[in-house]
């Protein structure tokens, strides 16, 4: 049985949301696909860290160590020093070194290219055995890398946006993904799921923010009861205009 069974009854909400976001933000640039191991390293380091910062750190790791084998064989102090710019470098240094060592021990060499021969659900279950790896990281590896499988990578922005839209109740990333995958049209390819990920993420970063959502300018306001309620509440709390007659 597949991990996320397809929905026999088509649900048009995700497609409608996708088209509204495309119209507002435009089509994202094509992704430069990395091999699964490079994507794994990036995704493991990216939690609670800005995208630009994580990209810069991964580029510095490539330049400083020359190969992922050299990174694996470096001391924890060296790895921690090299990833100081990301959040929780002490914890992530331990997780990263341990994961790279375990991959080598289990496969015989440091690569994740062999995962291409397995089903998506098997790949994700295998990746999630490593400390610090959850559904967000495994989803990123299978969808964003050269594996290019159908999967949703859900970060904090996606959880917030989908809950406010009423697509899913409040839950963790794994449960939310399971529920959303039942709504994903069968016609959506891995590439379209990646595109949707980036559009939702941009919305969460710029408009549907945690503290001060800009509901009035949101392209999804027409389909978002949360946003409509926020505007109604703000309107009811606004002070009465003062009369300044002559």
C-alpha positions in Angstrom: 0.0 0.0 0.0 1.3 3.5 -0.8 2.2 5.7 2.2 -0.2 8.4 1.0 -3.1 6.9 -1.0 -4.4 9.1 -3.8 -7.8 10.8 -3.4 -10.4 9.1 -5.7 -12.6 12.2 -5.4 -10.8 15.2 -7.0 -10.5 18.2 -4.8 -10.0 21.5 -6.6 -8.9 23.6 -3.6 -5.1 23.1 -4.0 -5.2 23.7 -7.7 -7.2 26.9 -7.2 -4.8 28.1 -4.5 -1.8 27.2 -6.7 -3.2 29.3 -9.6 -3.9 32.3 -7.4 -0.3 32.2 -6.1 1.1 31.8 -9.6 -0.8 34.9 -10.7 0.4 36.9 -7.7 4.1 35.8 -7.5 4.8 34.5 -10.9 6.4 31.1 -11.8 9.4 30.3 -9.6 12.8 29.8 -11.3 13.6 26.2 -12.2 15.4 24.5 -9.3 19.1 23.5 -9.7 18.8 19.9 -8.7 21.4 18.5 -6.3 22.3 14.8 -5.7 20.4 13.3 -2.8 23.4 13.4 -0.4 24.0 17.1 -1.0 20.3 17.8 -0.6 20.3 15.8 2.6 23.1 17.8 4.1 21.4 21.1 3.2 18.1 20.1 4.5 19.5 18.7 7.8 21.2 22.1 8.4 18.4 24.3 7.2 15.9 24.0 10.1 15.2 27.4 11.7 17.7 29.0 9.4 17.2 31.4 6.5 17.5 29.9 3.1 20.3 32.3 2.0 22.3 31.5 5.1 22.0 27.7 4.6 23.1 28.0 1.0 26.1 30.0 2.0 27.1 27.5 4.7 26.8 24.5 2.3 28.9 26.3 -0.3 31.5 27.0 2.4 31.5 23.4 3.5 32.2 22.3 -0.1 35.1 24.8 -0.4 36.6 24.1 3.0 36.5 20.3 3.1 36.6 19.5 -0.7 34.4 16.4 -0.4 31.6 15.1 1.8 34.0 12.3 2.9 36.4 14.9 4.4 33.5 16.6 6.1 32.4 13.2 7.6 36.0 12.6 8.9 36.4 16.0 10.4 36.2 16.5 14.1 33.0 17.7 15.7 34.8 20.9 16.7 35.8 21.5 13.0 32.3 20.8 11.8 30.7 23.0 14.4 33.0 25.8 13.6 32.2 25.5 9.9 28.4 25.8 10.5 28.4 28.5 13.1 26.2 30.7 11.0 23.2 28.4 11.2 20.9 27.8 14.2 21.9 25.2 16.8 25.3 24.4 15.3 26.4 22.3 18.3 23.4 19.9 17.9 23.5 19.8 14.1 27.2 19.1 14.0 26.6 15.9 16.0 23.6 14.9 13.9 25.5 15.6 10.6 28.6 13.7 11.5 26.7 10.8 12.9 24.4 10.6 9.8 27.4 10.7 7.3 29.1 8.0 9.3 26.0 5.7 9.4 25.3 6.1 5.7 28.9 5.0 5.0 28.6 2.0 7.4 25.3 0.9 6.0 26.1 1.3 2.3 29.8 0.9 2.2 30.5 4.4 0.7 29.2 7.9 1.3 26.4 8.3 -1.2 22.6 8.3 -1.3 22.4 7.7 -5.1 21.4 4.1 -4.4 18.0 5.3 -3.0 16.8 5.8 -6.6 16.0 2.1 -6.8 13.5 2.1 -3.9 10.0 3.3 -3.5 9.4 6.8 -2.1 7.9 5.6 1.2 10.9 3.2 1.7 13.4 6.0 1.0 11.7 8.3 3.5 11.4 5.7 6.2 15.1 4.9 5.8 16.2 8.6 6.0 14.0 9.3 9.0 16.0 6.7 11.1 18.8 9.3 11.4 18.8 11.7 14.4 17.4 15.1 13.5 15.7 13.8 10.3 11.9 14.1 10.2 9.3 14.3 7.4 10.4 17.8 6.3 14.0 16.7 5.6 13.0 13.4 4.0 10.4 15.2 1.9 12.9 17.7 0.7 15.4 14.9 -0.3 13.0 12.9 -2.3 11.3 16.0 -4.0 14.1 18.6 -4.4 17.0 16.3 -5.4 17.6 14.3 -8.6 15.4 11.6 -7.1 12.5 13.9 -8.1 9.6 12.1 -6.4 6.1 13.2 -5.5 6.2 14.5 -2.0 5.4 17.7 0.0 8.1 19.3 2.1 6.3 21.1 4.9 8.0 23.7 7.0 6.6 26.1 9.6 5.3 28.4 6.9 3.4 25.6 5.2 1.8 24.4 8.5 0.7 27.9 9.3 -0.7 28.7 5.8 -2.6 25.4 5.3 -4.1 25.6 8.8 -5.3 29.2 8.3 -6.8 28.2 4.9 -8.7 25.4 6.7 -7.1 22.7 4.5 -5.9 20.8 7.6 -6.5 21.0 11.4 -3.5 21.8 13.6 -1.1 18.9 13.6 2.6 18.0 13.2 4.3 18.0 9.8 3.9 14.3 9.1 0.2 14.2 9.9 -0.4 17.5 7.9 1.4 16.1 4.9 -0.6 12.9 5.0 -3.8 14.9 5.0 -2.7 17.2 2.3 -1.5 14.4 0.0 -5.1 13.2 -0.1 -6.0 16.5 -1.6 -3.2 16.7 -4.2 -4.5 16.1 -7.7 -3.1 12.9 -9.3 -2.0 15.1 -12.3 0.5 17.0 -10.1 4.1 16.0 -10.9 7.0 16.1 -8.5 8.0 19.4 -10.3 4.6 21.0 -9.6 4.8 19.9 -5.9 8.1 21.6 -5.7 6.7 24.7 -7.4 3.8 24.7 -4.9 6.2 24.4 -2.0 8.0 27.5 -3.1 4.9 29.5 -3.7 3.4 28.7 -0.3 6.7 29.4 1.4 6.9 32.8 -0.2 3.4 33.6 0.9 4.3 32.6 4.5 7.4 34.6 4.5 6.0 37.8 3.0 2.2 38.0 3.6 0.8 35.2 5.8 3.4 35.8 8.5 3.2 34.5 12.0 2.8 37.7 14.0 1.2 40.2 11.6 -0.5 38.6 8.6 -1.2 41.1 5.8 -4.7 39.6 5.1 -5.9 42.7 3.1 -3.3 42.2 0.4 -3.3 38.4 0.4 -4.1 36.8 -3.0 -5.9 34.0 -1.2 -8.2 36.2 0.8 -11.2 35.2 -1.2 -10.7 31.5 -0.2 -9.4 32.1 3.4 -12.0 32.3 6.1 -9.2 33.1 8.6 -8.2 36.2 6.7 -11.8 37.3 6.3 -12.4 36.9 10.0 -9.2 38.9 10.8 -10.4 41.8 8.6 -13.8 41.7 10.2 -12.4 41.7 13.7 -10.0 44.6 12.9 -12.9 46.6 11.4 -15.0 46.1 14.5 -12.2 47.2 16.8 -11.4 50.3 14.9 -12.3 53.6 16.7 -15.4 55.5 15.6 -14.5 58.4 13.4 -14.8 61.8 15.2 -17.3 64.3 13.9 -15.7 67.6 13.1 -18.7 69.8 12.0 -18.5 73.5 11.7 
